[in-house]
């Protein structure tokens, strides 16, 4: 069961179509053919309090997690690892993808 969570700082709404980004990311997961369609869950969480390095809350962010439960075949795991740039940790019970999306103005 894949879970896509898009977290973003509250002022990102002024420059980014968050709903459009979420819909496109959800569609990519659906169209991948790797998951049962009804099991794909996506959501966006607007953060009102955050800190980034020494900049505090003066820097905006978009953070995308794509978490999977264990139990994927070796072939599906290989495909997912290649899609997330190899950041999949096999010792962890889930995969995490952290990326940025310049297409949406960020």
N, C-alpha and C positions, 0 to 999 in steps of 0.2 A: 504494500500500500504506500504509494508515494505521497509525500506532503510537501508542497511548495509554500514557503513563507517568505514574503517580501516585506522587509522592515524598512522604514524610511523616516527621516527627520521631517517634522511637520511643515517646514517651509518648502520642501521639495514639491508639494502640491502646486505651488505658484509657477513652476517651470516644467513639470513633468505630468503627462497624462498617466497617472498611476493606474487607473482602471484599465486603460488600453494596454499598458505594459503587463499587468496581471493577466488579462485575457489572452494576450499573445503567448506568454510563458505557459499558461495552462494548455493552450492549443498545441504547443510544441510537445508537451508531455503526452497529450491525447494522441497526436499524430505519430508519435515515435513507434507505436506498435509494441512497446515493451510492457505495457500495463493493461489490466482490465479497466475499461473506460470508467466504470462506476467507482473505481477505487482511487482515482486521481483527485486529490483535494488541494486547492490553492486558496491562499488568503493574503491580504495586505494588512499590515499593522503599522499605524501611524504612531511614531514615538514623540512624546512631548518633552521628555527629559533624556539627555544623552551627553556623553563627553567623548571627544576624539583627541587623543594625544594631549599635547599642551595647548591646543586650540580651544579646548572646552566645547561649548555648544555653538561656537561661531562657524563651524564647518558642517555642511550638510552631508548626508550619506544615504545610500541605498545599499542594503545588504540582502542577498538572496540565499536562502537555505533550501536545498532540495534533499529531503531526508527519505531514506528507504529502510524498510524493515529487512532483516536478513531473509535468506531463502531463495534468492535469485539463482538461476542456472549460471554456470561459468561463462557461457556465451553472452548472456544478458549483462553480467557483471563486467565483462570485457568491453562491451559496447558502451555502457554507462561510464566506465573509467576513461575511455577515449573521448567521450563527449565533454567530460568535466576537466579535461586537461591533465588527467592523471592524479587528481587530488584525492581520489577515493582511498580511504584507509581500510585495508582488509581486516585489521584487528578490531575495528570499531563495528558495532552492530548496525551502523547506518552510514550513508554517504553524505558528504556536505559539499555543496558547490557555492562559491562566493564569487560573484561577478558584478560587472557594471554594464549599463545599457545606454550607450551614447546615442542610439537611435531615438530615444525618447527625450532628448534635450539635456541629458545629464552627463 
